[in-house]
Amino acid sequence: MFPKKSKGPSVIRLISGDVFSVADLPPVTLKRWTASRKRAVVRAVIYNIITAQEAIDAYALSQEEFNTWLARCADHGEDALKETKIKKYRQP
C-alpha cells in the first residue's frame, strides 16, 4: 500500500547511480521506524516523488517529527537519522 500518486516523478536516479521509486517507500502500516525507512521517506519528499503533506498523512507523522528528520538530513546528512547517533549531532 503506497500513498497516492503525486505530480512528481515516479522514478529517479540518485547521484550514486541507484534508482529510487515509489516502490522503495516503506509500507504505510509501519509500526517501527529505522534510519533506512526514514531516509526513504525523506528522499521521496526531497526528490518530489511525494509531497511532505502526503508523507505526514500516510505515515501518521507529526509535522514537527518530519521537520526534524529533514533538518537532521540537511545539517548532518542521512546518518543523523540514526537514533543511536543523536548525541553526536546534537547542538551544544
N, C-alpha and C positions, 0 to 999 in steps of 0.2 A: 504494500500500500504506500503510495507516494503522494506528496502534495500535488494539487492540480497544476497543469502546465501553465507556466507564466510566459510572458512575451520574450524572454531571453532565449539564448541558445540552449539546445538540449544536450549538446556535447561540445567540450572544449579540449584543447591540447595545452597542457601546462608547460611552463618553462623547462621543466625537467624532461619533457617529451612524453610524459604519461598522458593518457586520455582520461578525462573526468566527465561523468554524465549523471543524469538524474538517478540512474540505477545504482550509483555509488553512495547515495544518501542512505542513512540508517532508517530502519522501519519506524513508522510513527507510533507504534505501540511500545516503544523503548522504555525501559524502566531504569537502566543504569547507564550513565554517561562515562565514556572513556575519552581519552585525549584524541584518539583517531576519529571517533564519532563526532566530537565537537569540531575537529578540523574539517571534516567533510561538510558539515552544515555551514561553517564559516566560509569555506571555499565556494560553496554553491551561491552564497549571497554575494560575495566579493565579485565573482565572475558572472553575476546576473542570471544564473540558472533558475533561482527562485528569489523572491523578494524577502527582505528581513521580516516583514509582517507575516508572510506565508510561513516562514520558518518558525516564528514565535507561536502562531496559531496551531500549526501542525504538530509541533513537539511540546506544546503546553509550557513554554518558557516564559519567564517574566522579561520585560523589556530591559530591566537592569542587568539580569543574568546574561542575556545575549550581548548587550553592550559591553559587558566586562570581557566576554570572550573576544569580541572584536578589538577592544583596546589592548588586551594582552598580546594578540597576534600582531597588531600594528606596532606596538612598542618593543616587543622582545622576540617575535617570531612564533612559530607554531609550537615549539617546545614549552612555551609558557602556559599552555592549556593543561599540562600535567599537574594534577593537584599536589603530587609529591615534590614538585619543584617550585611551589608557590612562594616559599620563603626567599628563594634566590632572586626572584623578580619583584618582590615587594619593595615599594618606595621607602626610604629611611625616614 
